[in-house]
Amino acid sequence: MNLSGPRGNLLLILSGFFITNAVVAELISSKLIQLGPFTTIVGILPWPLVFLATDVVNEFYGPKVVRRLSFLTSALIGYAFFVVYGALELPAAPGSPASDEVFRGAFGQSLTVIIGSITAFLLSQLLDVTVFWYIRKLTKARFIWLRATGSTLVSQLIDSYVVLGIGFYLPGTFTLDQYLAIGWDNYTLKILVALGLTPFIYISHIWMKRYIGHIAEEEQEATSL
């Protein structure tokens, strides 16, 4: 695949956008918020942009690129947590606007939450790309909305329950009822967001085709495994 010129530049921008939103989502995921009738983690807020970037990269650059990007992002999420942990261990100077207690309250996450976040992210991304390309081949590259939404339906069910299971249920922070209820709220919100993104997916596809040209069918098939 030729990634020189506009094609490579756009992939670089999409990758940076994808990585930044994924890292931010994981760093803030320990806080629970109330969105209408739903109780969910605040880390859900940047995920619409991750969904959109994933679908665009998947469609125009192929699954191998998405898989590599997912592994790279997982490693960078781990690195971000490592840096935060180091910052937490350094004592605050006298007069610091953020005391140790305040800083730890904002950024301190248990090891189980960190492991759950990284595991859920990587599993859901790898599952998403697999389902996306399965649906794409099954429908002969028709129905963009179906492969974009269908892959999200499957992958985010895993993501929603894995991150809460490892991070909150197994350590005893959540009861089983809380785990199931919050996981379902989290999943439902992501699906509603995915459905709401459908027009933007079509807009992004139209713009991508005009900007870099549609990826050749034989090139996509060569990168689909």
C-alpha positions as CSV (number, residue, x, y, z in Angstrom):
1,M,0.0,0.0,0.0
2,N,1.3,3.4,-1.0
3,L,1.2,5.8,1.9
4,S,3.1,8.7,0.4
5,G,1.6,12.0,-0.3
6,P,-1.9,13.0,0.9
7,R,-2.8,9.4,1.6
8,G,0.0,9.0,4.2
9,N,-0.5,12.5,5.6
10,L,-4.2,11.8,6.2
11,L,-3.4,8.4,7.9
12,L,-0.9,10.2,10.2
13,I,-3.6,12.7,11.2
14,L,-6.3,10.0,11.7
15,S,-3.8,7.9,13.8
16,G,-2.9,10.9,16.0
17,F,-6.6,11.6,16.5
18,F,-7.4,8.0,17.2
19,I,-4.5,7.6,19.7
20,T,-5.2,10.8,21.6
21,N,-8.9,10.2,22.1
22,A,-8.3,6.5,23.1
23,V,-5.6,7.5,25.7
24,V,-7.7,10.3,27.1
25,A,-10.7,8.0,27.4
26,E,-8.7,5.5,29.4
27,L,-7.1,8.1,31.7
28,I,-10.5,9.5,32.8
29,S,-12.4,6.2,32.8
30,S,-12.5,5.7,36.6
31,K,-15.2,8.4,37.1
32,L,-18.9,7.5,36.9
33,I,-21.3,10.0,35.5
34,Q,-25.1,10.2,35.0
35,L,-26.4,10.9,31.5
36,G,-30.1,11.0,31.7
37,P,-31.3,7.6,32.9
38,F,-27.9,6.0,32.2
39,T,-25.0,5.5,34.7
40,T,-21.7,5.2,32.8
41,I,-18.0,5.9,32.9
42,V,-16.9,9.4,31.8
43,G,-14.4,7.7,29.5
44,I,-17.2,7.1,27.1
45,L,-17.2,10.8,26.0
46,P,-14.3,10.6,23.5
47,W,-15.3,7.3,22.1
48,P,-17.5,8.6,19.2
49,L,-14.4,10.0,17.7
50,V,-12.6,6.7,18.1
51,F,-15.4,4.9,16.5
52,L,-15.4,7.2,13.5
53,A,-11.6,7.1,13.1
54,T,-11.6,3.3,13.3
55,D,-14.2,3.0,10.6
56,V,-12.5,5.4,8.2
57,V,-9.1,3.8,8.7
58,N,-10.6,0.3,8.4
59,E,-12.4,1.2,5.1
60,F,-9.6,3.1,3.4
61,Y,-6.4,1.6,4.7
62,G,-7.4,-2.0,5.6
63,P,-7.5,-4.2,8.6
64,K,-3.7,-4.7,9.0
65,V,-3.3,-0.9,9.6
66,V,-6.1,-0.9,12.1
67,R,-4.6,-3.9,14.0
68,R,-1.1,-2.3,14.1
69,L,-2.7,1.0,15.2
70,S,-4.6,-0.9,18.0
71,F,-1.5,-2.6,19.3
72,L,0.4,0.7,19.2
73,T,-2.4,2.6,21.0
74,S,-2.5,-0.2,23.7
75,A,1.2,0.2,24.3
76,L,0.9,4.0,24.5
77,I,-2.1,3.7,26.9
78,G,0.2,1.6,29.1
79,Y,3.0,4.1,28.8
80,A,0.6,7.0,29.8
81,F,-0.4,5.1,32.9
82,F,3.2,4.4,33.7
83,V,4.0,8.2,33.5
84,V,1.0,9.0,35.6
85,Y,2.1,6.4,38.2
86,G,5.5,8.0,38.4
87,A,4.0,11.5,38.8
88,L,1.8,10.1,41.7
89,E,4.8,8.8,43.5
90,L,6.6,12.2,43.5
91,P,5.6,14.3,46.5
92,A,4.0,17.7,45.9
93,A,6.1,20.7,46.7
94,P,4.9,23.1,49.5
95,G,2.3,25.4,48.1
96,S,1.5,23.3,45.1
97,P,-2.0,24.1,43.7
98,A,-2.6,20.3,43.4
99,S,-1.8,18.5,46.7
100,D,-0.9,14.8,46.7
101,E,-4.4,14.0,47.8
102,V,-6.1,16.0,45.1
103,F,-3.7,14.8,42.4
104,R,-4.2,11.2,43.4
105,G,-7.9,11.6,43.5
106,A,-7.9,12.9,39.9
107,F,-5.4,10.5,38.4
108,G,-5.0,7.6,40.8
109,Q,-6.5,4.4,39.3
110,S,-6.0,0.9,40.7
111,L,-3.9,-1.6,38.8
112,T,-7.1,-3.6,38.0
113,V,-8.7,-0.6,36.3
114,I,-5.6,-0.1,34.2
115,I,-5.4,-3.7,33.2
116,G,-9.1,-3.8,32.5
117,S,-8.9,-0.7,30.3
118,I,-6.0,-1.9,28.2
119,T,-7.4,-5.4,27.8
120,A,-10.9,-4.3,26.9
121,F,-9.6,-1.8,24.4
122,L,-7.4,-4.2,22.5
123,L,-9.9,-7.1,22.5
124,S,-12.7,-4.8,21.3
125,Q,-10.6,-3.3,18.5
126,L,-9.4,-6.6,17.2
127,L,-12.9,-8.0,17.3
128,D,-14.3,-4.8,15.6
129,V,-11.9,-5.1,12.6
130,T,-12.7,-8.8,12.2
131,V,-16.5,-8.3,12.2
132,F,-16.2,-5.2,10.0
133,W,-14.4,-7.1,7.3
134,Y,-16.7,-10.2,7.6
135,I,-19.8,-8.0,7.0
136,R,-18.0,-6.1,4.3
137,K,-17.3,-9.3,2.3
138,L,-20.7,-10.8,3.1
139,T,-22.4,-7.7,1.6
140,K,-19.9,-7.2,-1.2
141,A,-18.8,-3.8,0.1
142,R,-22.4,-2.5,0.2
143,F,-24.2,-1.0,3.2
144,I,-21.5,1.0,4.9
145,W,-23.8,1.6,7.9
146,L,-24.3,-2.1,8.4
147,R,-20.6,-3.0,8.8
148,A,-19.8,0.1,10.8
149,T,-22.7,-0.4,13.2
150,G,-22.6,-4.2,13.2
151,S,-18.9,-4.3,14.2
152,T,-19.6,-1.8,17.0
153,L,-22.6,-3.8,18.3
154,V,-20.4,-6.8,18.8
155,S,-17.1,-5.3,19.9
156,Q,-18.5,-2.8,22.4
157,L,-20.5,-5.5,24.2
158,I,-17.1,-7.1,25.0
159,D,-15.5,-3.7,25.8
160,S,-18.3,-2.6,28.1
161,Y,-18.2,-5.7,30.3
162,V,-14.5,-6.6,30.2
163,V,-13.4,-3.2,31.5
164,L,-15.9,-3.1,34.3
165,G,-15.4,-6.8,35.1
166,I,-11.6,-6.6,35.5
167,G,-11.5,-3.0,36.8
168,F,-14.5,-3.0,39.2
169,Y,-16.4,-6.3,39.6
170,L,-13.5,-8.7,40.3
171,P,-11.9,-6.4,42.9
172,G,-15.2,-6.2,44.7
173,T,-15.9,-2.5,43.9
174,F,-19.2,-3.4,42.1
175,T,-21.8,-5.9,43.1
176,L,-23.0,-8.3,40.4
177,D,-26.1,-6.2,39.9
178,Q,-24.1,-3.0,39.6
179,Y,-21.7,-4.6,37.2
180,L,-24.5,-5.9,34.9
181,A,-26.6,-2.7,35.1
182,I,-23.7,-0.2,34.5
183,G,-22.2,-2.4,31.8
184,W,-25.6,-2.4,30.0
185,D,-26.0,1.3,30.4
186,N,-22.4,1.8,29.0
187,Y,-23.1,-0.5,26.1
188,T,-26.5,1.1,25.3
189,L,-25.0,4.5,25.2
190,K,-22.3,3.4,22.8
191,I,-24.8,1.8,20.5
192,L,-26.9,5.0,20.5
193,V,-23.8,7.0,19.7
194,A,-22.8,4.6,16.9
195,L,-26.3,4.9,15.4
196,G,-26.1,8.7,15.7
197,L,-22.7,8.7,13.9
198,T,-24.1,7.0,10.8
199,P,-24.6,10.3,8.8
200,F,-21.0,11.4,9.7
201,I,-19.7,8.0,8.5
202,Y,-21.2,8.6,5.1
203,I,-19.9,12.2,5.0
204,S,-16.4,11.1,6.0
205,H,-16.5,8.4,3.2
206,I,-17.5,10.9,0.6
207,W,-14.8,13.3,1.7
208,M,-12.1,10.6,1.8
209,K,-13.0,9.5,-1.7
210,R,-12.7,13.0,-3.0
211,Y,-9.5,13.7,-1.1
212,I,-7.4,10.5,-1.6
213,G,-9.5,8.4,-4.0
214,H,-11.2,5.1,-3.1
215,I,-8.8,2.3,-2.2
216,A,-8.6,-0.2,-5.0
217,E,-10.6,-3.4,-4.3
218,E,-7.7,-5.7,-4.9
219,E,-5.5,-3.7,-2.5
220,Q,-8.2,-4.0,0.2
221,E,-8.5,-7.7,-0.3
222,A,-4.8,-8.1,-0.1
223,T,-4.8,-6.5,3.4
224,S,-7.9,-8.1,4.7
225,L,-6.3,-11.0,6.5
